[in-house]
Each structure stands twice: as C-alpha cells, then as structure tokens.
C-alpha cells in the first residue's frame, strides 16, 4: 500500500523527534527543529508515495535554505540530516 504525503511526513517527523531527544549538541537540535518546522508546513500537501514526497520536499528544503540565507555549513548539515532521516525510515 502506498503511503500518503501526510503519513510520510508523520513518519519522518517521528524519526526526527527521536533524534532530537537524543541530540547532545545545540547544532543538532537546531537542524532537527528546522526540518520539523518545514515538514509541518508541507505535511498537508496532497499526494502519495515516499519517493515522490522525499524528492519534492528536497526541492522545497533547498529553496527555503537559499531564501532564508542559511549559512553554507548549516545548509550542508541540514541537508545531510534530511538524507539520513529519509534513509532510516524508507
């Protein structure tokens, strides 16, 4: 059965919350919170499929990081965390 976008967002948020609770440094907390906030904004999008959601969110994430002027280091770390979360809940 194909997962809806809302279900996929919930799944990813659950994993990020778990990671956030176990984070030992402020930067990791920031990266988790950043992704959680953005996922919350886009979790109501209509559609189905894990890969489709992940790909669409990756584009939105990069556009948002660029628009908000997030530093290159933070962009790299947030993007890396996003890729890690996606691979762990596939």
DAQUI-V483577 format. One record per backbone hydrogen bond with DSSP energy under -1.0 kcal/mol. NH is the residue of the N-H (numbers start at 1). CO is the residue of the C=O. Records with the same first field share a line. If there is no record, write none. Layout:
BEGIN
NH=CO ; CO
END
This chain:
BEGIN
5=47
8=4
9=5
10=6
11=7
12=8
13=9
14=10
15=11
16=12
17=13
18=14
19=15
20=16
21=17
22=18
29=25
30=26
31=27
32=28
33=29
34=30
35=31
36=32
37=33
38=34
39=35
40=36
41=37
42=38
45=42
49=3
53=49
54=50
55=51
56=52
57=53
58=54
59=55
60=56
61=57
62=58
63=59
64=60
65=61
66=62
67=63
68=64
70=65
75=71
76=72
77=73
78=74
79=75
80=76
81=77
82=78
83=79
84=80
85=81
86=82
87=83
88=84
89=85
END
